[in-house]
């Protein structure tokens, strides 16, 4: 899935990203500040580059935003990547660790 996006460094679009907790087991909070309006995608990707689930795919206005995500019961414990895509271009990929508490 990474190959479908060209890598950018658009600090003029996103000035802040915080993903917590990490590792997580119940939910993840994604905080970010957009400096300009944009189409934002937040995608959960496995270590093989496969899309697990889109967390957000939406036009967003500039400003501070919060996105809460609760994994489904079928998510397996392991390492994932949270891809942040701005206007169709990869901005950042963060490693995310899911610890199953079952």
C-alpha positions in Angstrom: 0.0 0.0 0.0 3.0 2.3 0.5 3.8 2.1 -3.2 0.5 3.8 -4.1 1.5 7.0 -2.4 4.3 9.4 -3.1 6.2 10.5 0.0 6.0 14.1 1.0 7.2 16.2 3.9 4.3 18.7 4.2 4.9 20.5 7.5 2.8 23.3 6.0 -0.2 21.0 6.2 0.3 19.1 9.6 2.3 20.8 12.4 1.7 18.2 15.1 0.8 14.5 15.5 0.5 12.6 18.7 -0.6 8.9 18.9 -1.2 7.4 22.3 -1.1 5.1 24.0 1.5 3.0 22.2 1.5 0.1 22.8 -2.3 -0.1 23.1 -4.9 -2.7 23.8 -8.3 -1.0 24.0 -8.2 2.2 22.0 -5.9 4.7 20.3 -6.2 8.5 20.4 -4.7 10.4 17.4 -4.3 14.1 17.9 -3.2 16.4 15.1 -3.1 20.0 14.0 -3.8 20.9 10.4 -2.4 24.2 9.1 -4.6 24.1 6.0 -7.8 22.4 4.9 -7.0 19.0 3.2 -8.3 15.5 2.5 -6.9 13.4 5.3 -6.6 9.6 5.4 -5.4 7.6 8.4 -4.9 4.0 7.5 -3.9 1.0 9.6 -1.4 -1.2 7.7 0.2 -4.5 8.6 3.9 -5.3 8.4 3.4 -6.7 4.9 1.9 -3.5 3.6 -1.7 -4.7 3.5 -4.5 -2.3 4.4 -6.2 -3.6 7.6 -8.7 -0.8 8.0 -9.2 2.9 7.1 -9.5 4.8 10.3 -10.4 8.1 8.7 -10.9 9.2 5.1 -12.4 12.7 5.1 -12.0 16.4 4.1 -10.8 18.2 7.3 -10.6 21.9 8.1 -7.5 23.4 9.5 -7.2 23.4 13.3 -6.7 20.9 16.1 -8.5 17.5 15.7 -8.8 14.3 17.7 -9.6 10.8 16.2 -10.4 8.0 18.6 -10.1 4.5 17.2 -11.2 1.2 18.9 -9.9 -1.9 17.2 -12.3 -4.7 16.2 -12.3 -8.1 18.0 -10.5 -9.7 15.0 -7.3 -7.5 15.2 -4.4 -9.8 16.1 -1.7 -8.8 18.5 1.4 -7.4 16.7 3.1 -4.5 15.0 1.2 -2.3 12.6 1.7 1.0 10.9 -0.5 4.1 11.0 -0.1 5.9 7.7 -1.1 9.5 7.6 -1.9 10.6 4.0 -2.5 14.2 3.1 -4.2 15.0 -0.3 -3.2 11.6 -1.6 0.4 11.8 -0.5 2.1 10.0 2.3 3.0 12.4 5.1 4.1 10.0 7.9 4.0 6.3 8.9 4.1 5.6 12.6 4.7 2.2 14.2 1.9 1.0 16.4 1.9 -2.0 18.7 -1.3 -3.8 19.6 -1.2 -6.0 22.7 -4.2 -8.3 23.0 -5.5 -8.4 26.6 -7.7 -11.5 26.1 
